[in-house]
Amino acid sequence: MRCHVNAADNFLTWLTGEELTLGTCAQPDLERWMADSTVSYRDETGHFVRWSVQHRHARGLTYGTVRWKGPLSTIDSEKRWDDARRLLNDDSLPTPDRVAGLLLILYAQKIATISQLTVADVHIDGDTVTITFGSSPVVLPAPLASLVRELVATRRGKAKIGTPDDAPWLFPGGHPGRPLTDSQIGKRLHSIGIRPKQDRSTALFTVATELPAAILARMLGVHIKVAVQWQKASAGDWAAYAADVASRNCP
């Protein structure tokens, strides 16, 4: 118990020193704290962060490992794209499950992040649909954009009665005013053939190989130090990426 109290006190003290509060702390701030090798009580702080999110003292924070050593199992890129095509085209699957699965396998988002998404994180401007995981919005391709439009218009938890206009969550749960829990989303994805941990690891490995750390950090909502660690683990090459982009822009 003393360790948990010390962890909470240390983290709150750090937030104060950074002129932050639990309410204003964003995921990049948390990742910056996690990347500091001098911090203590890491596991206990994780419990405190999850408790704070659960009781709405904080929003949108997920606490996972800072260091990523690579994929959890053999990279299966073909399965990743097969799953993406199935989720995009199989109308028999529930729309929330399709969107959650696609955000995981295409954008390497954690279930804990997906469950905390709100309608405010989605911006619809004409034919363009964007979603914000980090500091920069991500433009969604047309098939996924259509599914997200549909989800925004029709989302409804089991306990929700009437229109979804006043429900802030993109994935509302069975209790009024609460989103689906991480475990509920995980079970639903498993039921449609998505393996959350393995498939996200494959997606993360692929994305980290293709993009420089700065773009990873902005797109996925992590601190730049964490993104650099991911890229090193996946052997991503910034120079090769820049050269490839330059060649695409040549006339």
VENCORVEN-V366852 format. One line per field, one symbol per residue. ss: DSSP state (2 for helix, 1 for strand, 0 for the rest). Layout:
BEGIN
ss->???
END
This chain:
BEGIN
ss->02222222222222222000000000222222220000000222222222222200000000000000000000002222222222222000002222222222222000222220012221111001111100001110022222222222220000000000000010010000001002222222222000022222222222222200222222220002222222222200022222222222200
END
